[in-house]
Amino acid sequence: MLIAPLDSTRDLLAIGPATPQVDRESGAHALERGTDVPLYDVSLVMPIDGGNPLTMRVTVPQPGLTEAVDMGTKVKAIGLTLVTDVKNGRAWYVYKASALKIVKG
């Protein structure tokens, strides 16, 4: 498993509201392992200097969403990381953040 920290200082743009992450097996609201805190997904865009913007779905625990995030909201993703691994011969990756902070002004 590889866990790579990403630049948390960049402003990101939400392209949709925070939505509950759903457990594929039970259909219930997904919970963070070890804490049982509900998880949310937020679609964000990171501008890239001289390149195409990076679109990502970031998983955030409920306590990290202290303010409403809607389409067009500028945020900073605190503790933004990329987690990647291989399971059953298939590569997977997720973006995670401990919190989203609204960028004012």
DSSP file (Angstrom, degrees, kcal/mol; ACC not computed):
  #  RESIDUE AA STRUCTURE BP1 BP2  ACC     N-H-->O    O-->H-N    N-H-->O    O-->H-N    TCO  KAPPA ALPHA  PHI   PSI    X-CA   Y-CA   Z-CA
    1    1 A M              0   0    0      0, 0.0     2,-0.5     0, 0.0    84,-0.2   0.000 360.0 360.0 360.0 137.7    0.0    0.0    0.0
    2    2 A L  E     -A   84   0A   0     82,-2.8    82,-2.6     2,-0.0     2,-0.5  -0.967 360.0-172.1-116.8 129.3    1.2    3.5   -0.9
    3    3 A I  E     -A   83   0A   0     -2,-0.5    80,-0.2    80,-0.2    82,-0.0  -0.972  10.4-176.2-120.9 114.1    0.0    6.6    1.0
    4    4 A A  E     -A   82   0A   0     78,-3.0    78,-2.8    -2,-0.5     2,-0.1  -0.942  20.8-134.0-117.0 122.4    1.2    9.8   -0.6
    5    5 A P  E     -A   81   0A   0      0, 0.0    76,-0.3     0, 0.0     2,-0.3  -0.482  23.1-154.1 -70.0 143.2    0.6   13.2    0.9
    6    6 A L        -     0   0    0     74,-2.8     2,-0.6    -2,-0.1    74,-0.2  -0.726  35.7 -74.8-113.4 166.6   -0.7   15.8   -1.6
    7    7 A D    >   -     0   0    0     -2,-0.3     3,-0.6     1,-0.2    70,-0.2  -0.464  42.9-177.7 -66.5 108.1   -0.4   19.6   -1.5
    8    8 A S  T 3  S+     0   0    0     -2,-0.6    -1,-0.2     1,-0.2    69,-0.1   0.465  72.4  72.1 -86.0  -2.2   -2.9   20.8    1.0
    9    9 A T  T 3  S+     0   0    0     67,-0.1    -1,-0.2     2,-0.1     2,-0.2   0.648  76.0  97.6 -88.0 -14.3   -2.1   24.5    0.4
   10   10 A R  S <  S-     0   0    0     -3,-0.6    67,-0.4    67,-0.1     2,-0.3  -0.472  78.0-118.2 -77.1 142.8   -3.8   24.7   -3.0
   11   11 A D        -     0   0    0     -2,-0.2     2,-0.3    65,-0.1    65,-0.2  -0.639  32.2-162.0 -74.6 135.8   -7.3   26.0   -3.4
   12   12 A L  E     -B   75   0A   0     63,-3.2    63,-2.6    -2,-0.3     2,-0.5  -0.854  10.8-134.2-116.5 155.1   -9.7   23.3   -4.8
   13   13 A L  E     -BC  74  45A   0     32,-2.2    32,-1.9    -2,-0.3     2,-0.3  -0.947  14.2-134.7-114.8 124.5  -13.0   23.9   -6.4
   14   14 A A  E     - C   0  44A   0     59,-2.9    58,-3.2    -2,-0.5    30,-0.2  -0.589  15.4-172.2 -74.8 133.7  -16.0   21.8   -5.4
   15   15 A I  S    S+     0   0    0     28,-2.5    56,-0.2    -2,-0.3    29,-0.1   0.130  71.7   7.2-111.6  18.3  -18.0   20.6   -8.5
   16   16 A G  S    S-     0   0    0     27,-0.5    -1,-0.2    54,-0.2    57,-0.1  -0.934  88.9 -79.7 179.9 167.7  -20.8   19.1   -6.4
   17   17 A P        -     0   0    0      0, 0.0    26,-0.4     0, 0.0     2,-0.3  -0.305  55.1 -87.1 -76.9 164.2  -22.1   18.9   -2.9
   18   18 A A        -     0   0    0     51,-1.2    24,-0.2    24,-0.1    51,-0.1  -0.566  50.8-167.1 -67.4 131.4  -20.9   16.5   -0.2
   19   19 A T  E     -D   41   0A   0     22,-2.7    22,-3.0    -2,-0.3     2,-0.0  -0.955  26.8 -99.4-125.0 143.8  -22.8   13.3   -0.5
   20   20 A P  E     -D   40   0A   0      0, 0.0     2,-0.4     0, 0.0    20,-0.3  -0.343  35.8-124.5 -59.6 135.9  -22.9   10.3    1.9
   21   21 A Q        -     0   0    0     18,-2.5     9,-3.6     9,-0.2     2,-0.4  -0.697  28.1-142.9 -79.9 134.1  -20.6    7.5    1.0
   22   22 A V  B     -I   29   0B   0     -2,-0.4     2,-0.4     7,-0.3     7,-0.2  -0.854  10.6-122.5-107.7 132.8  -22.6    4.3    0.7
   23   23 A D     >  -     0   0    0      5,-3.3     4,-2.5    -2,-0.4     5,-0.1  -0.589  19.8-145.5 -68.7 122.9  -21.4    0.8    1.8
   24   24 A R  T  4 S+     0   0    0     -2,-0.4    -1,-0.2     1,-0.2    -2,-0.0   0.819  93.6  45.1 -63.5 -32.4  -21.7   -1.4   -1.3
   25   25 A E  T  4 S+     0   0    0      1,-0.1    -1,-0.2     3,-0.1    -2,-0.0   0.926 127.6  22.0 -79.5 -45.9  -22.6   -4.5    0.6
   26   26 A S  T  4 S-     0   0    0      2,-0.1    -2,-0.2     3,-0.0    -1,-0.1   0.693  89.2-132.1 -98.4 -20.5  -25.3   -3.2    3.0
   27   27 A G     <  +     0   0    0     -4,-2.5    -3,-0.1     1,-0.3     2,-0.1   0.465  66.5 126.6  79.7   0.1  -26.4    0.0    1.2
   28   28 A A  S    S-     0   0    0      1,-0.1    -5,-3.3    -5,-0.1    -1,-0.3  -0.374  77.3 -73.7 -85.6 167.3  -26.0    1.9    4.5
   29   29 A H  B     -I   22   0B   0     -7,-0.2    -7,-0.3    -3,-0.1    -1,-0.1  -0.439  59.2-115.2 -59.3 126.0  -24.0    5.1    5.1
   30   30 A A        -     0   0    0     -9,-3.6     9,-2.2     9,-0.2     2,-0.4  -0.379  30.2-151.9 -68.6 143.4  -20.3    4.0    5.1
   31   31 A L  B     -J   38   0C   0      7,-0.2     2,-0.2    -2,-0.1     3,-0.1  -0.903  20.2-106.5-119.1 146.2  -18.4    4.4    8.3
   32   32 A E    >>  -     0   0    0      5,-2.9     4,-2.5    -2,-0.4     3,-1.1  -0.498  43.3-107.2 -69.4 133.8  -14.7    5.0    8.9
   33   33 A R  T 34 S+     0   0    0      1,-0.2    -1,-0.1    -2,-0.2     4,-0.1  -0.379 100.2  11.9 -62.1 136.2  -12.9    2.0   10.2
   34   34 A G  T 34 S+     0   0    0      1,-0.1    -1,-0.2    -2,-0.1    -2,-0.0   0.083 131.7  48.0  87.8 -24.6  -11.9    2.3   13.8
   35   35 A T  T <4 S-     0   0    0     -3,-1.1    -2,-0.2     2,-0.1    -1,-0.1   0.605  86.5-140.4-119.6 -19.8  -14.0    5.3   14.6
   36   36 A D     <  +     0   0    0     -4,-2.5    -3,-0.1     1,-0.2    -2,-0.0   0.762  48.2 152.2  58.2  27.7  -17.5    4.5   13.1
   37   37 A V        -     0   0    0     -5,-0.3    -5,-2.9     1,-0.1    -1,-0.2  -0.729  52.3-105.9 -84.8 134.6  -17.7    8.1   11.9
   38   38 A P  B     -J   31   0C   0      0, 0.0    24,-2.8     0, 0.0     2,-0.3  -0.307  35.0-139.4 -60.7 143.1  -19.9    8.6    8.8
   39   39 A L  E     - E   0  61A   0     -9,-2.2   -18,-2.5   -18,-0.3     2,-0.3  -0.809  14.7-164.9-108.0 146.9  -18.0    9.3    5.5
   40   40 A Y  E     -DE  20  60A   0     20,-2.6    20,-2.9    -2,-0.3     2,-0.4  -0.942  11.4-140.8-127.6 150.4  -18.8   11.7    2.8
   41   41 A D  E     -DE  19  59A   0    -22,-3.0   -22,-2.7    -2,-0.3     2,-0.4  -0.919  16.0-173.4-109.8 138.4  -17.5   12.1   -0.8
   42   42 A V  E     - E   0  58A   0     16,-2.1    16,-2.9    -2,-0.4     2,-0.5  -0.996  20.5-136.1-131.8 126.2  -16.9   15.5   -2.4
   43   43 A S  E     + E   0  57A   0     -2,-0.4   -28,-2.5   -26,-0.4   -27,-0.5  -0.724  34.7 176.1 -82.8 124.2  -16.0   15.9   -6.0
   44   44 A L  E     -CE  14  56A   0     12,-3.3    12,-3.0    -2,-0.5     2,-0.4  -0.902  25.0-144.5-130.0 154.9  -13.2   18.5   -6.3
   45   45 A V  E     -CE  13  55A   0    -32,-1.9   -32,-2.2    -2,-0.3    10,-0.2  -0.984   9.1-159.7-120.0 131.4  -11.0   20.0   -9.0
   46   46 A M  E     - E   0  54A   0      8,-3.0     8,-2.7    -2,-0.4   -34,-0.1  -0.948  19.7-132.0-108.8 117.5   -7.3   20.9   -8.4
   47   47 A P        -     0   0    0      0, 0.0     2,-0.5     0, 0.0     5,-0.1  -0.452  20.0-152.0 -64.5 140.1   -5.9   23.3  -10.9
   48   48 A I    >   -     0   0    0      3,-0.4     3,-1.9    -2,-0.1     2,-0.2  -0.970  20.5-114.1-117.7 126.3   -2.5   22.2  -12.3
   49   49 A D  T 3  S-     0   0    0     -2,-0.5     3,-0.1     1,-0.3     0, 0.0  -0.401  97.8  -5.9 -59.9 121.6    0.1   24.7  -13.4
   50   50 A G  T 3  S+     0   0    0     -2,-0.2    -1,-0.3     1,-0.2     2,-0.3   0.675 126.5  69.1  70.1  18.3    0.6   24.3  -17.2
   51   51 A G  S <  S-     0   0    0     -3,-1.9    -3,-0.4     3,-0.0    -1,-0.2  -0.859  92.0 -60.5-150.8-174.9   -1.6   21.2  -17.4
   52   52 A N        -     0   0    0     -2,-0.3    -3,-0.0    -3,-0.1     2,-0.0  -0.499  60.7-103.0 -73.4 142.5   -5.1   19.8  -17.3
   53   53 A P        -     0   0    0      0, 0.0     2,-0.6     0, 0.0    -1,-0.1  -0.333  32.3-120.8 -64.8 149.6   -6.9   20.1  -13.9
   54   54 A L  E     -E   46   0A   0     -8,-2.7    -8,-3.0    -3,-0.1     2,-0.5  -0.835  22.9-158.1 -94.4 118.6   -7.1   17.1  -11.7
   55   55 A T  E     +E   45   0A   0     -2,-0.6     2,-0.3   -10,-0.2   -10,-0.2  -0.841  21.8 168.4 -96.4 132.1  -10.6   15.9  -10.9
   56   56 A M  E     -E   44   0A   0    -12,-3.0   -12,-3.3    -2,-0.5     2,-0.6  -0.994  37.5-133.9-145.4 149.7  -10.9   13.8   -7.8
   57   57 A R  E     -E   43   0A   0     -2,-0.3    38,-0.9   -14,-0.2     2,-0.5  -0.931  31.9-159.5-101.2 117.5  -13.5   12.4   -5.5
   58   58 A V  E     -Ef  42  95A   0    -16,-2.9   -16,-2.1    -2,-0.6     2,-0.5  -0.853   9.1-141.2-106.3 130.4  -12.3   13.0   -1.9
   59   59 A T  E     +Ef  41  96A   0     36,-2.7    38,-2.3    -2,-0.5   -18,-0.2  -0.776  25.0 178.3 -90.1 129.4  -13.5   11.1    1.1
   60   60 A V  E     -E   40   0A   0    -20,-2.9   -20,-2.6    -2,-0.5    38,-0.2  -0.996  28.4-120.6-133.2 134.0  -14.0   13.2    4.2
   61   61 A P  E >   -E   39   0A   0      0, 0.0     3,-2.2     0, 0.0     4,-0.3  -0.451  34.6-109.0 -71.2 149.9  -15.2   12.1    7.7
   62   62 A Q  G >  S+     0   0    0    -24,-2.8     3,-2.1     1,-0.3   -23,-0.1   0.839 117.0  58.2 -50.0 -43.4  -18.3   14.0    8.9
   63   63 A P  G 3  S+     0   0    0      0, 0.0    -1,-0.3     0, 0.0     3,-0.1   0.738  99.4  61.9 -62.3 -18.5  -16.5   16.0   11.6
   64   64 A G  G <  S+     0   0    0     -3,-2.2    36,-2.5     1,-0.2     2,-0.6   0.464  90.0  71.8 -83.9  -2.0  -14.3   17.4    8.8
   65   65 A L    <   +     0   0    0     -3,-2.1    -1,-0.2    -4,-0.3    36,-0.1  -0.674  52.6 152.1-112.0  74.6  -17.3   19.0    7.1
   66   66 A T        +     0   0    0     -2,-0.6     2,-0.3    34,-0.4    -1,-0.2   0.686  66.3  38.9 -80.4 -17.8  -18.0   21.8    9.5
   67   67 A E  S    S-     0   0    0     33,-0.3     2,-0.1    -3,-0.2    33,-0.1  -0.927  98.3 -90.6-129.4 156.0  -19.6   24.0    6.7
   68   68 A A        -     0   0    0     -2,-0.3     2,-0.5     1,-0.0    -2,-0.1  -0.425  35.2-155.7 -66.4 134.2  -21.8   23.2    3.8
   69   69 A V        +     0   0    0     -2,-0.1   -51,-1.2    -4,-0.1     2,-0.2  -0.966  22.4 165.4-113.3 119.9  -19.9   22.5    0.6
   70   70 A D    >   -     0   0    0     -2,-0.5     3,-2.2   -53,-0.2   -54,-0.2  -0.735  48.9 -60.6-124.7 174.3  -21.8   23.1   -2.7
   71   71 A M  T 3  S+     0   0    0      1,-0.3   -56,-0.2    -2,-0.2     3,-0.1  -0.342 124.5  21.6 -57.5 131.3  -20.9   23.4   -6.3
   72   72 A G  T 3  S+     0   0    0    -58,-3.2     2,-0.3     1,-0.3    -1,-0.3   0.335  86.8 138.8  92.7  -6.2  -18.5   26.3   -6.8
   73   73 A T    <   -     0   0    0     -3,-2.2   -59,-2.9   -59,-0.1     2,-0.4  -0.559  48.3-137.8 -73.3 130.8  -17.3   26.4   -3.2
   74   74 A K  E     +B   13   0A   0     29,-0.3    29,-2.8    -2,-0.3     2,-0.3  -0.771  33.9 168.8 -87.9 133.4  -13.5   26.9   -2.9
   75   75 A V  E     -BG  12 102A   0    -63,-2.6   -63,-3.2    -2,-0.4     2,-0.4  -0.905  35.2-134.4-137.4 163.5  -11.9   24.7   -0.2
   76   76 A K  E     - G   0 101A   0     25,-2.2    25,-2.8    -2,-0.3     2,-0.9  -0.987  24.8-136.8-114.3 134.3   -8.6   23.6    1.1
   77   77 A A  E >   - G   0 100A   0    -67,-0.4     3,-1.1    -2,-0.4     2,-0.3  -0.817  18.5-146.2 -95.0 105.3   -8.4   19.8    1.8
   78   78 A I  E 3  S+ G   0  99A   0     21,-2.4    20,-2.3    -2,-0.9    21,-1.2  -0.542  80.7   4.0 -74.0 129.5   -6.6   19.4    5.1
   79   79 A G  T 3  S-     0   0    0     -2,-0.3    -1,-0.3    18,-0.2     2,-0.2   0.830  86.6-173.6  67.3  32.7   -4.4   16.3    5.3
   80   80 A L    <   +     0   0    0     -3,-1.1   -74,-2.8   -74,-0.2     2,-0.3  -0.418   9.7 169.4 -65.4 126.7   -5.1   15.4    1.6
   81   81 A T  E     -AH   5  96A   0     15,-2.7    15,-2.5   -76,-0.3     2,-0.5  -0.959  33.4-136.6-136.7 155.1   -3.6   12.1    0.7
   82   82 A L  E     -AH   4  95A   0    -78,-2.8   -78,-3.0    -2,-0.3     2,-0.5  -0.966  21.3-166.7-108.1 125.0   -3.7    9.6   -2.2
   83   83 A V  E     +AH   3  94A   0     11,-3.0    11,-2.4    -2,-0.5     2,-0.3  -0.962  13.3 171.3-114.2 127.2   -4.0    6.0   -1.0
   84   84 A T  E     +AH   2  93A   0    -82,-2.6   -82,-2.8    -2,-0.5     2,-0.3  -0.980   6.2 143.2-138.1 149.4   -3.3    3.3   -3.6
   85   85 A D  E     - H   0  92A   0      7,-2.0     7,-2.6    -2,-0.3     2,-0.4  -0.935  41.9-106.1-163.5-179.0   -2.9   -0.5   -3.5
   86   86 A V  E     - H   0  91A   0     -2,-0.3     2,-0.4     5,-0.2     5,-0.2  -0.996  29.4-179.0-125.4 129.8   -3.6   -3.7   -5.4
   87   87 A K  E >  S- H   0  90A   0      3,-2.8     3,-1.9    -2,-0.4    -2,-0.0  -0.995  72.5 -11.1-131.8 127.3   -6.4   -6.1   -4.3
   88   88 A N  T 3  S-     0   0    0     -2,-0.4    -1,-0.1     1,-0.3     3,-0.1   0.853 130.4 -53.8  53.3  38.2   -7.1   -9.4   -6.1
   89   89 A G  T 3  S+     0   0    0      1,-0.2     2,-0.5    -3,-0.0    -1,-0.3   0.488 116.7 112.1  80.3   2.6   -4.9   -8.3   -9.0
   90   90 A R  E <   - H   0  87A   0     -3,-1.9    -3,-2.8     2,-0.0     2,-0.2  -0.932  62.2-134.8-115.4 130.1   -6.8   -5.0   -9.4
   91   91 A A  E     + H   0  86A   0     -2,-0.5     2,-0.3    -5,-0.2    -5,-0.2  -0.549  28.7 176.5 -78.1 144.1   -5.2   -1.6   -8.7
   92   92 A W  E     - H   0  85A   0     -7,-2.6    -7,-2.0    -2,-0.2     2,-0.3  -0.965   9.4-173.8-142.4 159.8   -7.3    0.9   -6.8
   93   93 A Y  E     - H   0  84A   0     -2,-0.3     2,-0.3    -9,-0.2    -9,-0.2  -0.991   2.8-172.1-151.7 153.1   -6.9    4.4   -5.3
   94   94 A V  E     - H   0  83A   0    -11,-2.4   -11,-3.0    -2,-0.3     2,-0.5  -0.989  19.4-135.4-141.9 149.9   -8.8    6.8   -3.2
   95   95 A Y  E     -fH  58  82A   0    -38,-0.9   -36,-2.7    -2,-0.3     2,-0.3  -0.904  28.6-175.1-102.3 135.4   -8.2   10.4   -2.2
   96   96 A K  E     -fH  59  81A   0    -15,-2.5   -15,-2.7    -2,-0.5     2,-0.3  -0.957  11.8-178.4-131.2 149.7   -8.8   11.2    1.5
   97   97 A A        -     0   0    0    -38,-2.3   -18,-0.2    -2,-0.3   -17,-0.1  -0.989  27.1-141.7-141.1 148.5   -8.8   14.4    3.6
   98   98 A S  S    S-     0   0    0    -20,-2.3     2,-0.3    -2,-0.3   -19,-0.2   0.763  85.5  -8.1 -79.1 -24.3   -9.3   14.9    7.3
   99   99 A A  E     -G   78   0A   0    -21,-1.2   -21,-2.4   -39,-0.1     2,-0.5  -0.984  57.1-131.5-163.8 157.2  -11.3   18.1    6.7
  100  100 A L  E     -G   77   0A   0    -36,-2.5     2,-0.5    -2,-0.3   -34,-0.4  -0.984  22.2-160.7-114.7 126.9  -12.4   20.6    4.1
  101  101 A K  E     -G   76   0A   0    -25,-2.8   -25,-2.2    -2,-0.5     2,-0.2  -0.932  20.1-123.8-110.0 125.7  -11.9   24.2    5.0
  102  102 A I  E     -G   75   0A   0     -2,-0.5     2,-0.7   -27,-0.2   -27,-0.3  -0.449  20.0-133.5 -67.8 134.1  -13.9   26.8    3.1
  103  103 A V        -     0   0    0    -29,-2.8   -29,-0.3    -2,-0.2     2,-0.2  -0.824  23.0-145.8 -89.8 118.0  -11.7   29.5    1.5
  104  104 A K              0   0    0     -2,-0.7   -29,-0.0     1,-0.2     0, 0.0  -0.601 360.0 360.0 -86.3 143.9  -13.2   32.9    2.2
  105  105 A G              0   0    0     -2,-0.2    -1,-0.2     0, 0.0    -2,-0.0   0.468 360.0 360.0  75.7 360.0  -13.1   35.8   -0.3
